[in-house]
Amino acid sequence: MSLKVVFMGTPDFAVPTLAEIVGGGHEVVAVYTRAPAPAGRGMSLRPSPVQALAEKFGLPVLTPTTLRTEEAAETFRAHEADVAVVVAYGMILPPAILDAPALGCLNLHASLLPRWRGAAPIQRAVMAGDAETGVAVMRMEPGLDTGPVGMVERLGIGPDMNAGELHDRLMPLGADLMARALGALERGNLQFRAQSAEGVVYAHKITNEEARLDWSQPAKDLHDRVRGLSPFPGAYLMADLGRGPERVKVLRARLADGSGEPGTLLDTAGTVACGAGALRLVTVQPAGKGAMPFDDFARGRRLEPGTALA
């Protein structure tokens, strides 16, 4: 037997899951993804990573701008799917869509629910200094990531791991978990449990304001912020380093010894005093340039001990 699956996803995080479903012999009757968006220097329309893979497999692709019309619901019901699999799709599924598949809609969520419901679970887990996260297969309902959980896989977060590295570790883990969940669903033994009412935390979208480093905070908190925002959108500092005000992303840093007025450069190696402790800048990215070691960035700039960073 195989399941008739509607797959709904957009970014690269969803790609391994689609590949696993196709490789597992399930019939993918339709792939829903976000419409191609302008990208690159020429701002030409670029299909999503999921659309690119779906087209390689010869799967039908739909890119509706809304799912909230009766026409969209009729189109979805016409697929006669057993189940919908949703992985970072980027659109809210209304009740008419949620109720259409015979076995419901399953979502692969990158956290240990109910912690980090919402838009940015990977980044938020790292920014909070969590030692562990994971992936969960949840049966969707109208609430935001509130549905019962069928399967979970846990993963430790190393003390220097950033969000990009965690993302790349969770991708194959999630794909394997969803494949196993579909196998259990096909056999009729995928059991769900309601999420706990305790420990609910929301992973709100990252704002530009919180990406700016506040040197009055403890070094540990700033280290976690740098890790959680790397590689995108990147935590940043502002400073006049001899060439006028510069916005500089900090993509990698490490905890260091030292103390002083918060925001003060303590040495030429990139150690900055924080509200408690110090942080050493390891990899930075000046505006308009690529990432580089701090030593390369420092050449030709006025970076004497005592320089104030903002």
N, C-alpha and C positions, 0 to 999 in steps of 0.2 A: 504493500500500500504506500501511497504518498499523499501528502496534503496539497490542496490547492491554496496557494499563498498569494496575497497581495503584499508586496514589500513597499514600505514607505520610509525613505531616508534621503539625506542630502550630502553631508560632508564625508571626508575620508574615513572618519570613525565608523561609518556604517558599511563601508565597502567589504571588509572581510566577512561580515555577517551575511550579506547578499551572496557572496561567493560560496560560503558554507551551505547555505540553503539550496543553491543550485547544485552544488556538488553532492549534497545528500539525497538527490533524486526527487525533491519536491517539485511540483509544477508551479512555477511563478507565473501567474496569469496576468499580472500587471505590476509595474513599478511606478510609484508616485514619488516625485522629487520636486524641489524648487526649480523654477524656470531658470534658464541660462542668464548669467549676470555679467555686466561689463567687468573686465579684468585685464591686467597687464598694462603696459605703456600705451598701447593703442586703444585700450578700453573696448576691445572687441568682445562680443558675447561668448562666454565660455560655459559649457554645460557643467553641471555639478559632477563631482567624482562618482556618485552613484549612477547618474545618467550615462556617463562614459562607460562604466562597466556593464550596465544593462544593455547598451547598444552592442557591445562586443559579444554578449550572450544572445543577441537577437531578441531581446525581451521587449514587449510593448511598454512605452514610457508615456506617462501623463504628467503634465506640469500645470495643474489648475492654480489659479490665483486665489480661489476660495473653495471651501468644501461646504459652505453653509447654504447652498441653494438646493432646491429640489432636483434640479438637473444633475448636480454633482452627486447627490445621493442615489439617483436612479442609475447613473453611470457606474457608481461603486457597487450597487447591488447586482448589476448585470454581470459582474465578474463571477458571481456565485462562489465566492471563496470560502474555504473552511475556516481560515484564520488570516488576520492581518498582522504583520510583523513591523513594528515601528522602531526606528533607530535614528534619533536626532533628526527628525523630519523637518521641524521648524514651523509647523502649522498646528493649530488646535483642531482636534477631531471632534465635531459635534455629535450629539447622541445618535442621529440618523446613521452616521458612519460607524460609530462604536457598536451599534446593534446589528449591523448588516452581516458580518461573518458568522457562520454557524457556531464556531468555537470561540468567538470573541477576538479582541485585539490584544496582542502581547507587545509590551514595550521593553526594550533593553535600556536600562538606566545605569549610568556610571557612578553609582554610590551604593552604600549599604543603607537602604531605606529603613526607617523614615528620615535618616540624616541626609541632608543635602538634596531635598526635593528642589526641582526648578532648573534654571537655565545653565548654570555654570558649576556643576558638581565637582569636576576634576580640579579646576582652579581653586575653588573655595576650600576643598579638603586640604590642599597644600598650603594655602594662605593661613588656614587655621592651625597649622602644625600637626594635623592628624597623623598618627602613626600607622593607620590602616584605612583602607577603603575597599572598593570592589565593584562588582557588577551584579545587577539584579534583573530577573525577568519578572515583570509585573503584568497582571491583567488590568487593562485600562478601564477607567471609569471617568465620568465628567470632571472630577476634582483634579487638581494639579499634582500628579504623581502620588495619588492617595490609594490606588488600587491594591488588592491583595497580591502578595509575592509568592511566586511558585518555586524559584530556584535562585541561589546566591553563590557567588564565588568571591573569596576574599583575597586581598593583595596588600602586602606591607608597603609603606611609603618610606624609603630611605631618607635619612636626615638631610641629604643634599640633593635629592631627586627633585627635578622641576616638573611643572605641569605638562610640558611637552613630552618628557620621558615617561611620565605616568600615563598619559594619553596613549602612547605607543605600546605600553605594556598591557593596557586594558583592552585595546582593540581586538587582538586575537583571543584573549580570555573571554570577552563578551561574545564573540562569534561562536566559540566552542560551546559556551553556556546556552546560547539560543538554540544551537543545533541539538543539544541534548534535551532541551525543553520541548522542542517540536517532536522529537522522538517519543518522549514521555506522553505528550499530548496525543500523538497518533495511536499510542497503545492504550489510552484512556486512563493513565495513572499519574498525570501531572496534578499534584495537590497544591492548593493555594492556602495561605494563611493571611489573616488581616494584619495590617501594619499596626505596630504599637502606637498608642496615643501619646506615649512619652518619647522624648528624644527627637521630636520633629524640629528640623532646622532647614531653612530655605537658602538655596544657592542663587541669590539674585545676580542679575547681569552685572558685569564689571563696569564701573564708571571711570571716566577719565580722571576725576578728582582723586579717587583712591589709588590710582596708579602712581601718583606723585609721592615720592618718599618724604616722610616726615621724620627728620632726624631726632626729634624729641622723644620718639618711641624707643623702646629697648631694642638692642641689636638683634635679639632672637626674633622678635616680631617682624623687623625689617628684612631679615634673612628669609623668613617664610613668605613675606610679601614678594620679594624678588623671585623666589622659586615658583610661587603660584602664578605669577604673571609672565613667566618666561616659557616660550619665546614670544607669545602674543598676549596682550598688547605691549607688554614690557613695562616694568616699573621704571620711573625716570627721575632725574634730578635736574635742577637748573643751576647754572653757574657761569660767571664771567671768568674765563680761564685765559684771558689775554687776547681773545678774538671777538669780544662782545658776548652778550648772553647766549648761552648754548643750552639746548635741551639734549640730554644724554640718557639713553636707555641703559639700565643696568640689567644685564641678562644672566650674570652669574656672580655670586659673591660668597664669602665665607666669614664665619665668626672669627674675630681676632681679639687680641689683648690690647688694651689701651683705654684711655678716658680723657675727657676734655669737654669743652663747650660743644653741645650737639651741633653737628654739621661742619665741624672743623676738620680739615685734613691734617692728620697727625704725622704723616711721613710721605716720602715720595713713592712708596709702594702702593698707595691707594687706600690706606687705612683711614676710616672716617669715624670720629667720635659720635656716639649715639646717646640717647637718654640714659641708657645703662649699657656699658660695654662698648664695643666697636665692631665695625663691619669693614672688611677688606674687599674692594672692588676687583673682580677678576676678569670679567668679560663685559665690555660696554659697546654701545653702538651710537655714535654721534648722528645727528640728523642728516639724512641724505647719504649715509655711508653704510657699509656692511659692519657686522660684528667684528670686534678685534680685541686682543688682549689689552689689559689696562696699560701695560708698558708701552705698547705701540701708540695708544691714544695719547699718552703723556708726552711723547716726544714733540717738541716745538710749542708746548703749551706751558703757561705759567702755573705750575703745580708745586708750589713751595709749601712746606709745613706751615700751618696757620691760615691757609686759604679757606674761605668760607663757602660752603656749598649750600644751596637752598632747594 
